[in-house]
Amino acid sequence: MSVIEIMPLRASPAVVDMLCEMLIEAVAAGGSVSFMHPLATEPARTFWSESLAAAAQGKRVVLGAWEGETLIGSVTLLLDCPPNQPHRADIAKLMIRLSHRGRGIARALMIAAETEALTHRRTLLVLDTAVDGGASALYESLGFHLTGVIPDYALKPHGGLTGTKIYWKRIGDNARIAGNA
Ligand SMILES: CC(C)(COP(=O)(O)OP(=O)(O)OC[C@H]1O[C@@H](n2cnc3c(N)ncnc32)[C@H](O)[C@@H]1OP(=O)(O)O)[C@@H](O)C(=O)NCCC(=O)NCCS
């Protein structure tokens, strides 16, 4: 099996192109990642360009999973929280190329995001995932706790409403001191 490397992404035309391909493919395959199908290249490019610009300002970390020169997965750690939540971060835009799913790459990216959060002194992670076709089993297996479900929260990429599940997880000292309840 080939080696997968995970590292923070910096803006370059090649990286933006690969992120766009991945996002368009994920949306076309029904992934609930904020966009509708068909997703055109331009809005995808705008999204990733702005996301990587925010990363360059330290407001987020966009992690990439690489197989050689090919970007095969990504997850974003959002650090730009309000002043009264300096200990918190959000997880967003977890996606893996269709060709590389089912090999534990999303799990590895989530673990890397958690490590990255700790280096930024974050001790509480929050995320949400679609009820239909989301990744709740993955998040629960990583120790995330379900807060609840908001019904009819968003449209699925091909239409029709789905609820969203809100999850949280304490990490680092916060988890050891406060427990995960
Ligand atoms: C969800 C997604 C990121 C999973 O990527 P992946 O690399 O195939 O996941 P992994 O191989 O790391 O799987 C980790 C575990 O989660 C489970 N899992 C993965 N995707 C799942 C899904 N869609 N539904 C239920 N369980 C899933 C796997 O069975 C695996 O369990 P195991 O470790 O006990 O065998 C990928 O399917 C994807 O990109 N989907 C489209 C975008 C999306 O929906 N992202 C989540 C937004 S919140």
PDBQT file of the ligand as one rigid body, heavy atoms in Angstrom, charges set to zero:
ROOT
HETATM    1  C1  LIG A 201     -17.228  10.494   4.744  1.00  0.00    +0.000 C 
HETATM    2  C2  LIG A 201     -15.852  10.323   4.083  1.00  0.00    +0.000 C 
HETATM    3  C3  LIG A 201     -14.995  11.528   4.400  1.00  0.00    +0.000 C 
HETATM    4  C4  LIG A 201     -15.200   9.051   4.656  1.00  0.00    +0.000 C 
HETATM    5  O1  LIG A 201     -13.919   8.911   4.063  1.00  0.00    +0.000 OA
HETATM    6  P1  LIG A 201     -13.123   7.523   4.085  1.00  0.00    +0.000 P 
HETATM    7  O2  LIG A 201     -11.688   7.799   3.908  1.00  0.00    +0.000 OA
HETATM    8  O3  LIG A 201     -13.761   6.579   3.156  1.00  0.00    +0.000 OA
HETATM    9  O4  LIG A 201     -13.391   7.023   5.580  1.00  0.00    +0.000 OA
HETATM   10  P2  LIG A 201     -12.470   5.993   6.357  1.00  0.00    +0.000 P 
HETATM   11  O5  LIG A 201     -11.971   4.952   5.413  1.00  0.00    +0.000 OA
HETATM   12  O6  LIG A 201     -11.457   6.733   7.168  1.00  0.00    +0.000 OA
HETATM   13  O7  LIG A 201     -13.518   5.321   7.303  1.00  0.00    +0.000 OA
HETATM   14  C5  LIG A 201     -13.456   5.479   8.687  1.00  0.00    +0.000 C 
HETATM   15  C6  LIG A 201     -14.629   4.764   9.306  1.00  0.00    +0.000 C 
HETATM   16  O8  LIG A 201     -15.834   5.453   9.032  1.00  0.00    +0.000 OA
HETATM   17  C7  LIG A 201     -16.752   4.599   8.369  1.00  0.00    +0.000 C 
HETATM   18  N1  LIG A 201     -17.367   5.395   7.335  1.00  0.00    +0.000 N 
HETATM   19  C8  LIG A 201     -16.746   6.051   6.375  1.00  0.00    +0.000 A 
HETATM   20  N2  LIG A 201     -17.616   6.729   5.597  1.00  0.00    +0.000 NA
HETATM   21  C9  LIG A 201     -18.836   6.444   6.096  1.00  0.00    +0.000 A 
HETATM   22  C10 LIG A 201     -20.144   6.819   5.732  1.00  0.00    +0.000 A 
HETATM   23  N3  LIG A 201     -20.412   7.611   4.681  1.00  0.00    +0.000 N 
HETATM   24  N4  LIG A 201     -21.152   6.352   6.472  1.00  0.00    +0.000 NA
HETATM   25  C11 LIG A 201     -20.913   5.549   7.520  1.00  0.00    +0.000 A 
HETATM   26  N5  LIG A 201     -19.693   5.147   7.914  1.00  0.00    +0.000 NA
HETATM   27  C12 LIG A 201     -18.675   5.594   7.204  1.00  0.00    +0.000 A 
HETATM   28  C13 LIG A 201     -15.943   3.479   7.808  1.00  0.00    +0.000 C 
HETATM   29  O9  LIG A 201     -16.704   2.290   7.751  1.00  0.00    +0.000 OA
HETATM   30  C14 LIG A 201     -14.820   3.355   8.785  1.00  0.00    +0.000 C 
HETATM   31  O10 LIG A 201     -15.174   2.562   9.894  1.00  0.00    +0.000 OA
HETATM   32  P3  LIG A 201     -14.111   1.506  10.475  1.00  0.00    +0.000 P 
HETATM   33  O11 LIG A 201     -12.858   2.300  10.768  1.00  0.00    +0.000 OA
HETATM   34  O12 LIG A 201     -14.787   0.999  11.682  1.00  0.00    +0.000 OA
HETATM   35  O13 LIG A 201     -13.921   0.532   9.369  1.00  0.00    +0.000 OA
HETATM   36  C15 LIG A 201     -16.006  10.146   2.542  1.00  0.00    +0.000 C 
HETATM   37  O14 LIG A 201     -16.978   9.155   2.296  1.00  0.00    +0.000 OA
HETATM   38  C16 LIG A 201     -16.388  11.420   1.810  1.00  0.00    +0.000 C 
HETATM   39  O15 LIG A 201     -15.529  12.161   1.345  1.00  0.00    +0.000 OA
HETATM   40  N6  LIG A 201     -17.710  11.690   1.698  1.00  0.00    +0.000 N 
HETATM   41  C17 LIG A 201     -18.191  12.878   1.004  1.00  0.00    +0.000 C 
HETATM   42  C18 LIG A 201     -18.030  14.141   1.841  1.00  0.00    +0.000 C 
HETATM   43  C19 LIG A 201     -18.697  14.021   3.175  1.00  0.00    +0.000 C 
HETATM   44  O16 LIG A 201     -19.830  13.558   3.315  1.00  0.00    +0.000 OA
HETATM   45  N7  LIG A 201     -17.961  14.437   4.214  1.00  0.00    +0.000 N 
HETATM   46  C20 LIG A 201     -18.452  14.470   5.589  1.00  0.00    +0.000 C 
HETATM   47  C21 LIG A 201     -19.060  15.805   5.796  1.00  0.00    +0.000 C 
HETATM   48  S1  LIG A 201     -19.500  16.036   7.512  1.00  0.00    +0.000 SA
ENDROOT
TORSDOF 0
